[in-house]
Amino acid sequence: MTPAVVEELIKKAGEAASAARAPYSGFKVGAAVLSADGRIFTGCNIENASLTLSVCAEKVALLKAISEGALGLKAIVVTSRNGQQCFPCGGCRQLLFEFAPEIKVILPARNSVKTYTIRELLPEPFVKE
Ligand code: THU
């Protein structure tokens, strides 16, 4: 992945946050997933009055990619606008591990960009075996 591709993912994730529906938390999140064939799938968080039906930005982006048949997901950027890294929640880590065990998780903040493997973020995933 070139620095230009990473920049593109960061830009797309930031733009995706504009569509977030976050009236309850006020916390808008955007995500962008890169597939092996170079496609980019974006997502934002979408909250619901029930709260439990709310979905995270990375889950939306990941499931869009999966549902479009994207394979070999290479990277995901998750971003919020508070200037700090937006670490994926535990449930999203489990989802990412299941569908994209090789994915790099790229988390930009105001002054730095941190990159993790999904294994680093979820060292002991639940697996069906
Ligand atoms: N959220 C995400 O979309 N992704 C994360 O990685 C962390 C949290 C959303 C869920 C909820 O809509 C809001 O941020 C506050 O928790």
py3Dmol code that shows the C-alpha trace and the ligand (Angstrom):
import py3Dmol

protein = """\
ATOM      1  CA  MET A   1       0.000   0.000   0.000  1.00  0.00           C
ATOM      2  CA  THR A   2       1.525   3.282  -1.057  1.00  0.00           C
ATOM      3  CA  PRO A   3       1.344   6.430   1.101  1.00  0.00           C
ATOM      4  CA  ALA A   4      -0.936   7.916  -1.572  1.00  0.00           C
ATOM      5  CA  VAL A   5      -3.424   5.060  -1.140  1.00  0.00           C
ATOM      6  CA  VAL A   6      -3.354   5.506   2.635  1.00  0.00           C
ATOM      7  CA  GLU A   7      -4.010   9.237   2.162  1.00  0.00           C
ATOM      8  CA  GLU A   8      -6.913   8.425  -0.137  1.00  0.00           C
ATOM      9  CA  LEU A   9      -8.411   6.058   2.457  1.00  0.00           C
ATOM     10  CA  ILE A  10      -8.047   8.677   5.180  1.00  0.00           C
ATOM     11  CA  LYS A  11      -9.730  11.278   2.972  1.00  0.00           C
ATOM     12  CA  LYS A  12     -12.597   8.950   2.059  1.00  0.00           C
ATOM     13  CA  ALA A  13     -13.131   7.925   5.704  1.00  0.00           C
ATOM     14  CA  GLY A  14     -13.263  11.588   6.718  1.00  0.00           C
ATOM     15  CA  GLU A  15     -15.790  12.358   4.010  1.00  0.00           C
ATOM     16  CA  ALA A  16     -17.887   9.331   5.002  1.00  0.00           C
ATOM     17  CA  ALA A  17     -18.223  10.713   8.543  1.00  0.00           C
ATOM     18  CA  SER A  18     -20.302  13.572   7.075  1.00  0.00           C
ATOM     19  CA  ALA A  19     -23.155  11.124   6.512  1.00  0.00           C
ATOM     20  CA  ALA A  20     -23.060   9.831  10.104  1.00  0.00           C
ATOM     21  CA  ARG A  21     -26.353   9.782  11.998  1.00  0.00           C
ATOM     22  CA  ALA A  22     -25.226  10.375  15.537  1.00  0.00           C
ATOM     23  CA  PRO A  23     -27.892  12.496  17.279  1.00  0.00           C
ATOM     24  CA  TYR A  24     -27.562  10.566  20.545  1.00  0.00           C
ATOM     25  CA  SER A  25     -23.800  10.492  21.029  1.00  0.00           C
ATOM     26  CA  GLY A  26     -22.864  13.476  18.880  1.00  0.00           C
ATOM     27  CA  PHE A  27     -19.811  11.421  17.874  1.00  0.00           C
ATOM     28  CA  LYS A  28     -19.470  11.083  14.107  1.00  0.00           C
ATOM     29  CA  VAL A  29     -17.244   8.306  12.798  1.00  0.00           C
ATOM     30  CA  GLY A  30     -16.152   7.454   9.256  1.00  0.00           C
ATOM     31  CA  ALA A  31     -14.454   4.356   7.859  1.00  0.00           C
ATOM     32  CA  ALA A  32     -12.963   3.252   4.555  1.00  0.00           C
ATOM     33  CA  VAL A  33     -12.011  -0.312   3.581  1.00  0.00           C
ATOM     34  CA  LEU A  34      -9.584  -1.203   0.789  1.00  0.00           C
ATOM     35  CA  SER A  35     -10.065  -4.515  -1.039  1.00  0.00           C
ATOM     36  CA  ALA A  36      -7.436  -6.530  -2.886  1.00  0.00           C
ATOM     37  CA  ASP A  37      -8.736  -5.334  -6.248  1.00  0.00           C
ATOM     38  CA  GLY A  38      -8.347  -1.694  -5.215  1.00  0.00           C
ATOM     39  CA  ARG A  39     -11.973  -0.869  -4.465  1.00  0.00           C
ATOM     40  CA  ILE A  40     -12.778   1.380  -1.520  1.00  0.00           C
ATOM     41  CA  PHE A  41     -15.932   0.925   0.573  1.00  0.00           C
ATOM     42  CA  THR A  42     -16.943   3.593   3.053  1.00  0.00           C
ATOM     43  CA  GLY A  43     -19.180   3.646   6.096  1.00  0.00           C
ATOM     44  CA  CYS A  44     -20.397   5.889   8.888  1.00  0.00           C
ATOM     45  CA  ASN A  45     -22.013   5.233  12.237  1.00  0.00           C
ATOM     46  CA  ILE A  46     -25.795   5.118  12.209  1.00  0.00           C
ATOM     47  CA  GLU A  47     -27.548   5.444  15.549  1.00  0.00           C
ATOM     48  CA  ASN A  48     -31.083   4.493  16.467  1.00  0.00           C
ATOM     49  CA  ALA A  49     -33.403   5.629  19.251  1.00  0.00           C
ATOM     50  CA  SER A  50     -33.243   2.102  20.650  1.00  0.00           C
ATOM     51  CA  LEU A  51     -29.451   2.639  21.011  1.00  0.00           C
ATOM     52  CA  THR A  52     -28.836  -1.114  20.842  1.00  0.00           C
ATOM     53  CA  LEU A  53     -29.631  -1.053  17.119  1.00  0.00           C
ATOM     54  CA  SER A  54     -26.938   1.533  16.399  1.00  0.00           C
ATOM     55  CA  VAL A  55     -24.119   0.417  14.132  1.00  0.00           C
ATOM     56  CA  CYS A  56     -20.489   1.455  13.997  1.00  0.00           C
ATOM     57  CA  ALA A  57     -18.884   3.036  10.941  1.00  0.00           C
ATOM     58  CA  GLU A  58     -16.407   0.198  10.430  1.00  0.00           C
ATOM     59  CA  LYS A  59     -19.167  -2.397  10.551  1.00  0.00           C
ATOM     60  CA  VAL A  60     -21.076  -0.551   7.813  1.00  0.00           C
ATOM     61  CA  ALA A  61     -17.948  -0.276   5.622  1.00  0.00           C
ATOM     62  CA  LEU A  62     -16.937  -3.886   6.213  1.00  0.00           C
ATOM     63  CA  LEU A  63     -20.377  -5.321   5.481  1.00  0.00           C
ATOM     64  CA  LYS A  64     -20.707  -3.169   2.361  1.00  0.00           C
ATOM     65  CA  ALA A  65     -17.410  -4.639   1.136  1.00  0.00           C
ATOM     66  CA  ILE A  66     -18.414  -8.211   1.979  1.00  0.00           C
ATOM     67  CA  SER A  67     -21.838  -7.831   0.390  1.00  0.00           C
ATOM     68  CA  GLU A  68     -20.240  -6.565  -2.823  1.00  0.00           C
ATOM     69  CA  GLY A  69     -18.054  -9.667  -2.988  1.00  0.00           C
ATOM     70  CA  ALA A  70     -14.823  -7.894  -2.111  1.00  0.00           C
ATOM     71  CA  LEU A  71     -12.072 -10.299  -1.129  1.00  0.00           C
ATOM     72  CA  GLY A  72      -8.701 -10.013   0.568  1.00  0.00           C
ATOM     73  CA  LEU A  73      -9.502  -6.850   2.480  1.00  0.00           C
ATOM     74  CA  LYS A  74      -6.179  -5.090   2.982  1.00  0.00           C
ATOM     75  CA  ALA A  75      -6.794  -2.059   5.153  1.00  0.00           C
ATOM     76  CA  ILE A  76      -9.406  -0.116   7.045  1.00  0.00           C
ATOM     77  CA  VAL A  77      -9.198   3.478   8.191  1.00  0.00           C
ATOM     78  CA  VAL A  78     -11.403   4.582  11.090  1.00  0.00           C
ATOM     79  CA  THR A  79     -11.619   8.248  11.892  1.00  0.00           C
ATOM     80  CA  SER A  80     -13.532  10.675  14.075  1.00  0.00           C
ATOM     81  CA  ARG A  81     -13.263  14.415  14.247  1.00  0.00           C
ATOM     82  CA  ASN A  82     -12.060  14.813  17.801  1.00  0.00           C
ATOM     83  CA  GLY A  83      -8.403  14.673  16.765  1.00  0.00           C
ATOM     84  CA  GLN A  84      -7.732  11.396  18.560  1.00  0.00           C
ATOM     85  CA  GLN A  85      -7.401   7.811  17.402  1.00  0.00           C
ATOM     86  CA  CYS A  86     -10.798   6.107  17.162  1.00  0.00           C
ATOM     87  CA  PHE A  87     -10.113   2.540  18.214  1.00  0.00           C
ATOM     88  CA  PRO A  88     -12.671  -0.002  16.960  1.00  0.00           C
ATOM     89  CA  CYS A  89     -14.941  -1.492  19.618  1.00  0.00           C
ATOM     90  CA  GLY A  90     -14.502  -5.119  20.628  1.00  0.00           C
ATOM     91  CA  GLY A  91     -17.402  -6.338  18.497  1.00  0.00           C
ATOM     92  CA  CYS A  92     -15.999  -4.692  15.365  1.00  0.00           C
ATOM     93  CA  ARG A  93     -12.579  -6.219  16.060  1.00  0.00           C
ATOM     94  CA  GLN A  94     -14.202  -9.653  16.129  1.00  0.00           C
ATOM     95  CA  LEU A  95     -16.036  -8.939  12.847  1.00  0.00           C
ATOM     96  CA  LEU A  96     -12.860  -7.669  11.192  1.00  0.00           C
ATOM     97  CA  PHE A  97     -10.942 -10.724  12.332  1.00  0.00           C
ATOM     98  CA  GLU A  98     -13.551 -13.129  10.962  1.00  0.00           C
ATOM     99  CA  PHE A  99     -13.825 -11.566   7.505  1.00  0.00           C
ATOM    100  CA  ALA A 100     -10.413  -9.972   7.114  1.00  0.00           C
ATOM    101  CA  PRO A 101      -7.783 -11.687   9.286  1.00  0.00           C
ATOM    102  CA  GLU A 102      -4.955  -9.986   7.381  1.00  0.00           C
ATOM    103  CA  ILE A 103      -6.400  -6.477   7.512  1.00  0.00           C
ATOM    104  CA  LYS A 104      -4.326  -3.507   8.649  1.00  0.00           C
ATOM    105  CA  VAL A 105      -6.208  -1.105  10.906  1.00  0.00           C
ATOM    106  CA  ILE A 106      -5.105   2.469  10.267  1.00  0.00           C
ATOM    107  CA  LEU A 107      -6.099   5.061  12.836  1.00  0.00           C
ATOM    108  CA  PRO A 108      -5.309   8.674  12.054  1.00  0.00           C
ATOM    109  CA  ALA A 109      -5.282  11.384  14.703  1.00  0.00           C
ATOM    110  CA  ARG A 110      -4.381  15.064  14.676  1.00  0.00           C
ATOM    111  CA  ASN A 111      -0.628  14.508  14.959  1.00  0.00           C
ATOM    112  CA  SER A 112      -0.008  10.888  14.044  1.00  0.00           C
ATOM    113  CA  VAL A 113      -1.278   7.857  12.179  1.00  0.00           C
ATOM    114  CA  LYS A 114      -1.100   4.529  14.006  1.00  0.00           C
ATOM    115  CA  THR A 115      -1.309   1.200  12.187  1.00  0.00           C
ATOM    116  CA  TYR A 116      -2.116  -2.153  13.788  1.00  0.00           C
ATOM    117  CA  THR A 117      -2.750  -5.693  12.648  1.00  0.00           C
ATOM    118  CA  ILE A 118      -6.138  -7.003  13.659  1.00  0.00           C
ATOM    119  CA  ARG A 119      -4.273  -9.657  15.692  1.00  0.00           C
ATOM    120  CA  GLU A 120      -2.640  -6.916  17.734  1.00  0.00           C
ATOM    121  CA  LEU A 121      -6.034  -5.382  18.466  1.00  0.00           C
ATOM    122  CA  LEU A 122      -7.698  -8.763  19.118  1.00  0.00           C
ATOM    123  CA  PRO A 123      -5.042 -11.201  20.350  1.00  0.00           C
ATOM    124  CA  GLU A 124      -7.525 -13.903  21.390  1.00  0.00           C
ATOM    125  CA  PRO A 125     -10.393 -13.897  18.886  1.00  0.00           C
ATOM    126  CA  PHE A 126     -13.338 -16.233  19.213  1.00  0.00           C
ATOM    127  CA  VAL A 127     -13.116 -18.765  16.382  1.00  0.00           C
ATOM    128  CA  LYS A 128     -15.524 -21.531  15.439  1.00  0.00           C
ATOM    129  CA  GLU A 129     -12.948 -24.354  15.503  1.00  0.00           C
TER     130      GLU A 129
END
"""
ligand_1 = """\
16
THU
N -18.464 4.215 17.015
C -18.063 3.821 15.764
O -18.780 4.020 14.779
N -16.858 3.221 15.659
C -15.975 3.049 16.674
O -14.884 2.538 16.461
C -16.324 3.468 18.027
C -17.696 3.980 18.214
C -19.755 4.902 17.137
C -20.849 4.123 17.784
C -21.740 5.243 18.292
O -22.591 5.652 17.228
C -20.794 6.372 18.606
O -19.583 6.057 17.924
C -20.510 6.572 20.068
O -20.119 5.412 20.674
"""
view = py3Dmol.view(width=600, height=400)
view.addModel(protein, "pdb")
view.setStyle({"model": 0}, {"cartoon": {"style": "trace"}})
view.addModel(ligand_1, "xyz")
view.setStyle({"model": 1}, {"stick": {}})
view.zoomTo()
view.show()
